Each structure stands twice: as C-alpha cells, then as structure tokens.
Amino acid sequence: MRERALATVLGFCLMLFCQDGQATELTLEQCLQRAVKHNSMLKAYEMATDAALNYKDSQRASFFPNLKLRAQYSLSDQPDRISIPRDSLATGLPLVDTNITNTHRDTYQMGVYLNQPIFTGGNLWHTYVRSGYQHRAAENQARYHKEQLTEQVKQVFAELLAANVRVTSLSKSLEARKNQSRIVKDRLLEGYANREELLLAGASLSATEAKLVQASNHVDALQLRLYQLIGAQPDERFDLSGKLKKLRIDQPLDDFVRQADLFSRPDLQALRYRVKQREEEVGVARSGFFPSVSLQAGYTRQSETSVVRPEVWSITLNAEWSLFDWGKTVADVRRSNALSRQEAYSLDESMKTARNEVVLLWRQSRAELGTLLETEAQLKSAEHIAEKTLNRFLEGKARRADVLDAEAALWLALGEYHGAAAVVYGTMASLERATTSAMGRWVVDEPLYQPDLEGFSQRMTKAFNHAGAGRAAKPVVISPALVEVGTAVTVPTMRQQAPASSVKSANSLKSQVPSGAVADKKVVIMSQQGTGHSPRQQEPIAGVVMYRIQLGAFSKRENAELLLKAIIPETSPLKPSIVYEDGLYRVVSAYYNSRSEAIQSIQPLGIKNYMVRAGNRP
C-alpha cells in the first residue's frame, strides 16, 4: 500500500515537472497584452505622465494660501543687568542712569504665519496652464510609445513565425541535399558520376547548412527581441500560435491619405501641446513687467521679558515691482517667443513628415505585395517542377538526385514565401501606427498558398521504394540519331521492349547483382546519323578512339566477377570482360567504332543500366 502511494506521489511530481518544462503557446493578442503590462520602457513613459500630473497639482496649489508654523528656542550667555545711560535714547530719556535686571538666559518663540498671493502679473496662471499642457503632452507621448510597441511586437511576431518556417524548410532542404550528396558519392564510386557533380552537390550542401545556421541565429535573435518587448523572463518558453496571411490595400493612394487621421496621431498631438506649453512660457516671462502683491499674517507666542510681550500678532501687505533689471525680463520674453516659434516650425515639419510617411508606406506595401506575389509564383513553379520531376522519375526520365534537388528547391521557396509575407505584415503594422486606425479598416487579407508538401513527400517515398523494388513503368526509348552532339541524356531506368525470354532472364539476373551495381545513370551520347545497316562489332584498331559499353564498376573484383557471371547468357554478343581502370574493376564490352553502334548493340538485349565510355585502343 505504501509503495503504491509513493508511486502515485512520484508520478504526480513527474507530471508537474514535465508540465513545467513544456513551452506555452502564445498568440499575438497575448503578446500585446504582456507587452502593455510588463514593458519597462512603456512604464517609464507612464511614470513621466504621473510626474507631469503631480507637477500640475503642485502648480494649482500656488493659488491658495499656505500656512506655516515656526518655532525657535535660544540659550545665550548675557549679563544679568542691563545699564542704560541718561539721555542715551533721547534728550531726557532716561532722565537718570538706569539699571534693568535680566535673569533670563533662554528665550523661546513659536508662531503661525499665513501667506496669500494676490497679484502676480499672470505668473501663477500661465505656470498652471503650462503644467496642464505638459501633462497632456506626456500622455500623448506615452500613447505613441504604446502604439510603437504594438507595431514592434506585431513585426517581430510575424518575422518569428516566418523565421520558424524558414528553419523548418531549410532543415528539410538540408535533408534532401544530404541524400542527394550521398547518391552522387555512390554513383561516383560506381563510375557513373564525375567529380564535378560531387563538388556541385557538396557546394549545395554546404550552402544549405550555412543558411540553416544563419536562420537559427536569426530565430534566436528574434526570440530575445520578443522577450524584451513583452517583458518575459529568460527561463520562460513559448511556442508562437498563429498564421501569416496575404495582406493588401485596395484603396487608391489619394483616398487612403485622405482617410488617414493624421491629426489624431499621439506624437503630433504631443507636439501641439508642446507648442502651447511654450506659448504659456511667454506669459510667464511677461509677468516680470508687472508688480507682485501678497498678504502675510502671523501670530507669535514667545517668552515674556520686561521689554517683550508674550503674544504678538501682525498683518502685512507686501508689494514688489522690478523697475530696472538691465533688460533681463525683455530677454526672457524674447527667448520664450523664439522657443515657441521653434516648436511651431517643428510641428509643421512633423505634419509633412507624417503625411509623407503614410504615402511611402502605402507605396512600400504595394511593392512588397508584388514581391510576395512573385515569391508565391516561384513557390507554385517549384511545386510544379517537383511534381513534374517526380513523374519523370516514375517514367524513368529523371534520376533520384534530380527529385531530391527539386524537393530542396521547393522547401527553400516556401521559406522565401513566408519571409515575404512577414515583410508585408510588418509594413501594414507600420501603416496602422502611422494612420492611427485599425488595420481591419483598409486591409484585405487572404490565406497564404500552402503546397501539399506532406503529400509530395509521401509520393516521393513511395516512388523511391517502388524504384528500389525494381518495379518500373513502360520504358521510353531514346534514339541516338535524335540527340544533339554533347547533350547529356538520362537513360531510362526501365526495360525496353524485348523478347519475353530476354526480359525474363534479365529480371532473373537482377536479383543476383550485388547492391550498388544498379543505380541511376546519366550517359553522354554523341549523335551520329544512322548508317542504314544493323550495328556490328568491329575489330579494334590500335591508337584510335573507340567505345565500350560499361555494365558496372566495383571496388572489389569479387562483385565484378559476380555481375559478369550473371549477365553472360544475355550479353554474350557484347563479349563482356573485366578490366581494372582508375582503381575500379569495370565490366565492359568489346570495342565499337562509334557510340551509336554501341548503343544499338545493347538496346535489343533489354539492359537498362549501362554507360558508353570512350578511350584509345592500346
């Protein structure tokens, strides 16, 4: 019982641990909510707004009287007696020398004082109004940063979606490139490929690996940027949930600009309030030309002496007017006027810049939409080429490496297509911020084109398995007389029409051939006009270029002997033998005077895997 309970607890803990390690799905809306809630820069702008609001409240308090309490206690070393000589204060005052006893060495004083401004020449009013405009400007700056944050989150989110697709497409493309390179290496070992093909395959593989590394680094950089924008912790793990769409604007440029509410843009509103703030500063500077009047009242309680009463109250009306200050007030007014005009010019220029920004973004969206449509056409073309290449492979007209190359190109085209869609989405997010209007008002969205990659992969795997099992479709016969000189022709990987006995024997020997002896072959055929007679084997002439049919090439002689033994009954007219050339044991026929004669000699035998080699007769 205890063991069962312990197992239950451990299983529950393990389940919690696994859940903690799983990534959480995150939608665009959730990213925006987290950004508004946790972004540090947005919080900084909000604190600036709070500071401006508190400054406004402090300026409003200046209109009301302020009440202060003052207290003082003094302890001094002074004589016990104060002597006042006769006539020291005035003639006959005092009449005689007087001595006043003073036994108090300490004194205290405490009072309440009130100060009320009455007239300041407009200083208090203009300062208060200026603080209100400052608060509104700070509010609009915070709003504009929020819209910028929304724009950045949408752009990074879309770019990250496209980057993930690109990493996936490059991974699939890399897998296809590896298979293609492996096939080329196998064909090179069997003598059916040259070093140039191997180098090209290796270069394509290296380029795809480099692109995959770059794409992975780009994904990491975008994730860090998104984490910073939404205020996520480094140990949090998210999987983005969403799909890109094909966005476009159907409205003409003039109508679009006319409907754009530029006056409601928070950044322009902040500039307008900044202009008004500067205008109020002019009023503050002009208040220096006028007097200031204030009322002061106080009540004091202090230690009583022979010359001081214990309670004193007072009311004072103060007036102050600066008559001459060497032009300081005039300079302050001129400076404030200049700053006000500077902000007005900045506002005018910002309005023009905002309109131009909308125009440029509209044109940019059209250009990027054209790029998106171009990449979509390229994707469809790559899909068509891949399907066509696969069908040609099933017909024996294409090699397995060609199908893998087409598959890699298809995956690359898919990554480019999603990248172009992310760029369009980012521009639309910028337009949404520039026009202060929701994207849904002027954007038409359509789903992105999605090729049937899974279906193609299944058909390709089935075709490869079908070809590997030796099942093929009806052969396609290539006539040497119809091939141009120097043209590379893919020899079909299926049997031509041959007598039933030949086909049967050829099929039986196929199972006896070692693995690696049968591969996709590419033969270079030099055309030669038909001679009008059936091909016949010629006696070789020393030193003259002649041609032999290669039926296989092996690194071990045992495999070559096995192939030779298996094909002797069907290929006796070719007089096959084993020769050792370039580190391989090759099963070749006797010499022929031309390529066409060699091909015409082997075609009736129903053999599908061969190549014609040229060489000098020793």
C-alpha positions in Angstrom: 0.0 0.0 0.0 2.8 2.4 0.9 4.6 1.5 -2.3 1.5 2.3 -4.4 1.1 5.7 -2.6 4.7 6.5 -3.1 4.5 5.7 -6.8 1.4 7.9 -7.1 3.2 10.9 -5.5 6.3 10.4 -7.6 4.1 10.1 -10.8 2.3 13.3 -9.8 5.6 15.2 -9.2 7.0 13.9 -12.5 3.9 15.1 -14.3 4.3 18.6 -12.8 7.9 18.6 -13.7 7.1 17.7 -17.3 4.4 20.4 -17.5 6.9 23.0 -16.2 9.3 22.0 -19.0 6.7 22.4 -21.7 6.5 25.5 -23.8 3.4 27.6 -23.6 1.5 28.6 -26.7 1.4 32.4 -27.2 -0.8 34.2 -29.6 -0.3 37.7 -31.0 -3.0 39.1 -28.7 -1.4 37.6 -25.6 2.0 39.1 -26.7 0.4 42.5 -27.0 -1.2 42.2 -23.5 2.0 41.1 -21.9 3.9 44.0 -23.6 1.5 46.6 -22.3 1.6 45.1 -18.9 5.4 44.4 -18.5 7.3 46.5 -20.9 9.8 48.6 -19.0 10.0 51.5 -21.5 6.3 51.9 -21.5 6.3 52.0 -17.7 9.0 54.8 -17.9 6.6 56.9 -20.1 3.8 56.2 -17.7 5.9 57.4 -14.8 6.7 60.6 -16.8 2.9 61.1 -17.2 2.4 60.7 -13.5 5.2 63.2 -12.8 3.6 65.8 -15.1 0.3 65.3 -13.4 1.8 65.8 -10.0 3.5 68.9 -11.2 0.2 70.3 -12.4 -1.3 69.7 -9.0 1.6 71.4 -7.3 1.1 74.5 -9.5 -2.6 74.6 -8.8 -1.8 74.7 -5.0 0.0 78.0 -5.6 -3.3 79.8 -5.9 -4.3 79.1 -2.3 -2.9 80.4 0.9 -0.1 78.5 2.6 0.1 78.2 6.4 3.4 77.7 8.1 4.5 77.1 11.7 7.7 78.4 13.0 9.4 77.7 16.4 12.6 78.9 18.0 14.4 78.3 21.3 17.7 80.2 22.2 20.1 79.9 25.1 22.6 82.8 25.4 25.4 84.0 27.7 24.4 87.6 28.6 24.9 89.8 31.7 22.4 89.8 34.5 22.0 93.5 34.4 21.5 95.9 31.5 22.7 99.5 32.0 21.1 102.4 30.1 22.9 105.7 30.5 21.0 109.0 30.9 19.9 110.7 27.7 21.1 107.6 25.6 17.8 107.2 23.9 16.9 110.9 23.6 17.2 114.1 25.5 15.8 113.5 28.9 15.3 109.8 28.1 16.0 108.3 30.5 16.4 111.2 33.0 18.9 109.2 35.0 21.1 106.3 34.6 19.0 103.1 34.7 19.9 99.5 35.5 17.5 96.7 34.4 17.8 93.3 35.9 17.8 90.4 33.3 17.9 87.0 34.8 16.6 85.1 31.7 19.3 83.4 29.7 17.0 81.4 27.4 14.1 82.5 25.2 11.5 80.7 23.0 9.3 81.8 20.2 6.6 80.0 18.2 4.2 81.4 15.7 1.8 80.6 12.8 2.2 82.5 9.6 -0.1 82.7 6.5 0.9 83.9 3.0 -1.6 84.6 0.2 -0.6 85.8 -3.3 -3.0 88.5 -4.5 -1.5 89.5 -7.8 1.5 88.1 -9.7 1.1 89.6 -13.2 -0.2 86.3 -14.6 2.8 84.3 -13.4 0.7 81.8 -11.4 -2.0 81.4 -14.1 0.4 80.8 -17.0 2.5 78.4 -15.0 -0.5 76.4 -14.1 -1.8 76.3 -17.7 1.7 75.3 -18.9 1.8 72.4 -16.5 -1.6 71.2 -17.9 -0.2 71.2 -21.4 2.9 69.4 -20.2 0.8 66.7 -18.7 -1.2 66.2 -21.9 2.0 66.1 -24.0 3.3 63.4 -21.7 0.1 61.4 -22.0 0.3 61.5 -25.8 3.9 60.6 -25.7 3.0 57.5 -23.7 0.2 56.7 -26.1 2.5 57.0 -29.1 5.1 54.7 -27.5 2.4 52.2 -26.8 1.5 52.3 -30.5 5.1 51.9 -31.4 5.4 49.0 -29.0 2.4 47.4 -30.6 3.9 47.9 -34.0 7.2 46.3 -33.0 5.5 43.3 -31.3 3.5 42.6 -34.5 6.6 42.9 -36.7 8.7 40.7 -34.5 5.9 38.2 -34.1 5.4 37.9 -37.9 9.1 37.7 -38.5 9.5 35.0 -35.9 6.7 33.0 -37.5 8.3 33.3 -40.9 11.8 32.5 -39.4 10.5 29.3 -37.9 9.0 28.3 -41.2 12.4 29.1 -42.8 14.3 27.0 -40.3 11.9 24.1 -41.0 12.2 24.5 -44.7 16.0 24.7 -44.6 16.1 21.6 -42.4 14.0 19.7 -44.9 16.1 21.1 -47.7 19.3 20.1 -45.9 18.0 16.6 -45.5 17.3 16.4 -49.3 20.8 17.8 -50.0 22.4 15.2 -47.8 20.5 12.4 -49.6 21.4 14.0 -53.0 25.1 14.2 -52.0 25.1 10.6 -50.8 23.6 9.4 -54.1 26.2 11.3 -56.1 29.0 9.8 -54.0 27.6 6.3 -54.6 27.4 6.9 -58.3 31.0 8.3 -58.3 32.2 5.1 -56.7 30.4 3.0 -59.3 31.8 5.2 -62.1 28.5 6.8 -63.2 29.3 10.3 -62.0 32.2 12.6 -62.3 34.0 14.8 -59.7 32.3 17.9 -60.9 28.9 16.6 -59.9 30.2 15.6 -56.5 31.7 19.1 -56.0 28.4 20.8 -57.0 26.5 18.6 -54.6 28.9 19.3 -51.8 28.7 23.1 -52.5 24.9 23.0 -52.4 25.0 21.0 -49.1 27.4 23.5 -47.5 25.4 26.5 -48.7 22.2 25.0 -47.2 24.0 24.2 -43.9 25.3 27.8 -43.7 21.8 29.2 -44.4 20.3 26.9 -41.7 22.8 28.2 -39.2 22.0 31.8 -40.1 18.3 31.2 -39.9 18.6 29.5 -36.5 20.7 32.5 -35.2 18.0 34.8 -36.6 15.3 32.9 -34.8 17.3 33.3 -31.5 17.8 37.0 -32.0 14.1 37.5 -32.7 13.1 35.5 -29.7 15.4 37.7 -27.5 13.8 40.8 -29.0 10.3 39.5 -28.4 11.1 38.5 -24.8 12.4 42.1 -24.2 9.3 43.6 -25.7 6.8 41.6 -23.7 8.9 41.6 -20.6 9.3 37.8 -20.4 11.8 36.0 -18.2 14.8 34.3 -19.8 13.7 30.9 -18.5 10.2 31.1 -20.0 9.5 29.0 -23.1 6.9 30.0 -25.7 5.6 28.5 -28.9 4.0 31.1 -31.1 0.5 30.3 -32.3 -0.7 32.0 -35.4 -0.5 32.0 -39.2 0.6 34.7 -41.6 -1.8 36.0 -44.2 -1.5 37.7 -47.6 -2.5 41.3 -46.9 -3.2 44.0 -49.5 -4.7 47.5 -49.7 -7.3 48.1 -52.3 -7.8 51.8 -51.8 -6.1 54.3 -54.1 -3.4 56.4 -52.6 -5.3 59.7 -52.5 -8.3 58.2 -50.8 -6.1 56.4 -48.4 -4.2 59.5 -47.4 -7.4 61.5 -47.2 -8.9 59.0 -44.7 -5.8 58.8 -42.6 -6.5 60.7 -39.4 -3.1 62.4 -39.0 -4.4 65.0 -36.6 -5.2 62.2 -34.1 -1.6 60.8 -34.1 -0.4 60.9 -30.5 3.1 62.1 -31.5 1.6 65.1 -33.4 -0.8 65.8 -30.5 2.2 65.9 -28.1 3.9 68.4 -30.4 0.8 70.6 -30.4 0.7 70.6 -26.6 4.4 71.4 -26.6 3.8 74.4 -28.7 1.1 75.6 -26.3 3.4 75.0 -23.4 6.0 77.3 -25.0 3.3 79.9 -25.5 2.5 79.9 -21.8 6.1 80.3 -21.0 6.0 83.6 -22.9 3.2 84.7 -20.5 5.3 83.6 -17.5 8.2 85.7 -18.8 5.9 88.8 -19.4 4.7 88.7 -15.8 8.1 90.2 -14.9 6.8 93.5 -16.2 4.1 93.7 -13.5 4.3 94.1 -9.7 3.5 91.3 -7.4 1.3 91.7 -4.3 0.8 89.4 -1.4 -0.8 89.3 2.0 1.0 88.0 5.1 -0.4 87.4 8.6 1.1 85.9 11.7 0.5 85.1 15.3 3.6 84.6 17.7 3.8 83.2 21.2 7.2 84.0 23.0 8.9 84.2 26.3 7.9 87.3 28.3 10.5 89.8 29.4 10.5 93.3 30.7 10.6 94.6 27.1 8.8 91.8 25.2 5.1 90.8 25.4 4.2 87.1 25.4 1.8 87.3 22.4 2.2 89.2 19.2 0.0 89.2 16.0 0.6 91.0 12.7 -0.9 91.6 9.2 1.3 92.8 6.4 0.5 93.7 2.7 3.6 93.3 0.5 4.1 94.8 -2.9 7.2 94.3 -5.1 7.9 95.7 -8.6 11.1 95.4 -10.5 11.8 98.7 -12.1 15.1 98.1 -13.7 16.9 94.8 -14.3 19.3 95.6 -17.2 17.0 94.0 -19.8 16.6 90.6 -18.2 12.9 90.5 -18.4 12.9 91.6 -22.1 15.5 88.9 -22.9 13.4 86.3 -21.2 10.3 87.2 -23.2 12.2 87.1 -26.5 13.8 83.8 -25.6 10.3 82.3 -24.9 8.9 83.7 -28.1 11.8 82.1 -30.1 11.3 78.7 -28.4 7.6 78.9 -29.1 8.2 79.6 -32.8 10.7 76.7 -32.9 8.1 74.3 -31.6 5.6 75.6 -34.2 8.0 75.0 -37.0 8.8 71.5 -35.7 5.1 70.8 -35.6 4.6 71.9 -39.2 7.5 69.8 -40.4 6.3 66.8 -38.5 2.9 67.1 -40.1 4.5 67.0 -43.5 6.8 64.1 -42.5 3.8 62.1 -41.2 1.9 62.6 -44.4 5.0 61.6 -46.5 5.4 58.6 -44.2 1.9 57.4 -45.0 2.5 57.8 -48.7 5.8 56.0 -48.6 4.4 53.1 -46.5 1.5 52.8 -48.9 3.8 52.5 -51.9 6.1 50.2 -50.0 3.2 47.9 -49.2 2.4 47.7 -52.9 6.0 46.9 -53.8 6.2 44.3 -51.1 2.9 42.8 -52.2 4.4 42.5 -55.6 7.4 40.7 -54.1 5.0 38.4 -52.2 3.1 37.5 -55.3 6.4 36.9 -57.1 7.6 34.5 -54.4 4.1 32.8 -54.5 4.5 32.3 -58.2 8.0 30.9 -57.6 6.6 28.6 -54.9 4.0 27.3 -57.3 6.6 26.9 -60.0 8.9 25.0 -57.6 5.9 22.8 -56.7 5.1 22.1 -60.3 8.7 21.4 -61.1 9.0 19.0 -58.2 5.8 17.1 -59.2 7.0 17.0 -62.8 10.4 15.7 -61.8 8.8 13.1 -59.6 6.6 12.0 -62.6 9.6 11.9 -64.8 11.4 9.8 -62.3 8.5 7.3 -62.3 8.8 7.3 -66.1 12.5 6.7 -65.9 13.4 10.0 -67.4 14.9 11.6 -64.2 17.3 10.5 -61.5 16.7 10.3 -57.8 19.1 13.1 -57.3 17.0 15.3 -59.6 13.9 14.6 -57.4 15.8 15.5 -54.3 17.1 18.7 -55.8 13.6 19.7 -56.8 12.4 18.9 -53.3 15.1 21.1 -51.7 14.2 23.9 -54.1 10.5 23.6 -53.1 11.3 23.9 -49.4 13.5 26.9 -50.0 10.8 28.6 -52.0 8.3 28.0 -49.1 10.7 29.8 -46.7 11.2 32.7 -49.0 7.4 33.0 -49.5 6.7 33.2 -45.7 9.5 35.7 -45.3 7.9 38.0 -47.9 4.6 37.7 -46.2 6.2 38.7 -42.8 7.7 41.8 -44.5 4.2 42.8 -45.8 2.7 42.3 -42.4 5.4 44.5 -40.8 4.7 47.3 -43.3 0.9 47.0 -42.5 1.7 47.3 -38.8 3.7 50.5 -39.5 0.8 51.9 -41.5 -1.6 51.1 -38.7 0.7 53.2 -36.4 1.1 56.0 -38.9 -2.6 56.4 -39.6 -3.8 55.7 -36.0 -6.5 53.4 -37.5 -7.1 49.7 -37.1 -5.7 47.5 -39.8 -9.0 45.9 -40.5 -10.5 49.1 -41.9 -8.4 49.2 -45.0 -6.6 45.8 -45.3 -8.0 42.8 -47.2 -6.5 39.5 -46.0 -6.3 36.1 -47.8 -4.7 32.9 -46.6 -1.3 32.1 -47.9 -0.8 29.5 -50.5 0.2 26.2 -48.9 1.6 23.4 -51.2 0.9 19.8 -50.4 4.3 19.1 -49.0 3.3 16.1 -46.9 1.6 14.5 -49.9 4.6 15.1 -52.1 6.9 13.6 -49.5 4.7 10.5 -49.3 4.5 10.1 -53.1 8.3 10.6 -53.3 9.0 8.0 -50.7 6.6 5.6 -52.4 8.3 6.2 -55.7 11.7 5.6 -54.3 10.6 2.4 -52.7 8.9 1.4 -55.9 12.0 2.0 -57.9 14.2 0.3 -55.3 12.0 -2.8 -55.5 12.6 -3.0 -59.3 9.1 -2.1 -60.4 9.0 0.4 -63.2 6.7 1.8 -65.8 6.7 1.4 -69.5 10.1 2.4 -70.9 10.8 5.4 -73.1 13.2 4.7 -76.0 15.8 7.4 -76.8 17.1 7.3 -80.3 20.7 8.2 -80.7 20.1 9.9 -84.0 17.8 12.4 -82.4 20.3 13.6 -79.7 22.4 16.6 -80.3 26.2 16.4 -80.1 27.4 16.8 -76.5 24.0 16.7 -74.9 23.6 14.9 -71.6 20.7 12.4 -71.8 19.2 10.5 -68.9 18.9 6.8 -69.8 15.5 5.4 -68.7 15.6 3.1 -65.7 13.2 0.6 -67.2 13.4 -2.1 -69.8 12.7 -1.5 -73.4 10.5 -3.9 -75.4 12.5 -7.1 -75.8 11.7 -10.7 -76.3 9.9 -12.4 -73.5 12.8 -14.7 -72.9 15.3 -11.9 -72.7 13.2 -9.9 -70.3 12.7 -12.9 -68.1 16.4 -13.7 -68.0 17.3 -10.1 -67.4 14.8 -9.9 -64.5 16.2 -13.1 -63.0 19.8 -11.8 -63.1 18.8 -8.6 -61.4 18.4 -10.3 -58.1 21.9 -11.8 -58.4 23.6 -8.4 -59.0 25.3 -7.0 -55.8 23.8 -4.0 -54.2 25.3 -0.8 -55.6 25.6 -2.3 -59.1 22.3 -0.8 -60.1 22.0 2.9 -59.8 20.5 5.9 -61.7 22.8 6.5 -64.7 23.5 9.5 -66.9 25.0 8.8 -70.3 26.6 11.3 -72.6 25.7 10.3 -76.2 27.3 11.8 -79.2 24.8 11.7 -82.1 25.7 10.1 -85.3 23.5 9.8 -88.3 22.1 6.3 -88.9 24.3 4.2 -91.3 21.3 2.3 -92.7 22.6 -1.1 -91.6 22.4 -3.0 -88.4 25.2 -2.5 -85.9 28.0 -4.9 -85.9 31.1 -5.3 -83.8 34.3 -4.0 -85.4 37.8 -5.1 -84.9 39.7 -2.7 -82.7 42.5 -0.6 -84.2 45.4 0.4 -82.0 45.8 4.1 -81.2 42.3 5.0 -82.5 39.5 6.3 -80.2 36.9 3.6 -79.8 34.0 2.9 -77.5 33.0 0.3 -75.0 29.8 -0.4 -73.0 30.3 -0.4 -69.2 27.8 -2.6 -67.4 29.2 -2.0 -63.9 32.1 -0.8 -61.8 33.2 -2.1 -58.4 35.9 -1.5 -55.8 36.1 -5.3 -55.3 36.8 -7.8 -58.0 34.5 -10.4 -56.5 31.5 -8.2 -57.2 32.6 -7.6 -60.8 33.0 -11.3 -61.3 29.6 -11.9 -59.8 28.0 -9.5 -62.2 29.9 -10.9 -65.2 28.8 -14.4 -64.4 25.2 -13.3 -64.0 24.9 -11.4 -67.3 26.9 -13.8 -69.6 23.9 -15.6 -71.0 22.1 -12.3 -72.1 25.2 -10.3 -73.1 27.3 -12.8 -75.0 27.0 -10.7 -78.2 28.8 -7.9 -76.3 31.7 -10.1 -75.3 31.9 -8.7 -71.8 35.1 -8.8 -69.7 36.7 -7.3 -66.6 39.3 -4.5 -66.8 40.9 -2.6 -64.0 40.9 1.2 -64.6 41.2 4.2 -62.2 41.0 2.0 -59.1 37.8 0.2 -60.1 37.0 -3.2 -61.6 34.8 -2.5 -64.6 32.7 -4.9 -66.5 32.9 -3.7 -70.1 32.1 -5.0 -73.6 34.3 -5.3 -76.6 35.3 -2.2 -78.6 33.0 -0.4 -81.1 33.8 2.2 -83.7 31.1 4.7 -82.6 28.8 5.4 -79.7 25.7 4.8 -81.8 26.9 1.3 -82.8 27.5 0.5 -79.1 24.0 1.8 -78.1 22.3 0.0 -81.0 24.1 -3.2 -79.9 22.8 -3.2 -76.4 19.3 -1.9 -77.0 17.8 -5.3 -78.2 19.1 -7.0 -75.1 16.8 -5.1 -72.7 19.6 -4.0 -70.4 18.7 -0.7 -68.7 21.8 0.2 -66.7 24.9 0.9 -68.7 27.1 3.7 -69.9 29.2 4.2 -73.1 32.9 5.0 -72.4 35.4 6.4 -74.9 39.1 5.5 -74.9 42.2 4.9 -77.0 42.8 1.4 -78.1 46.2 0.3 -76.8 
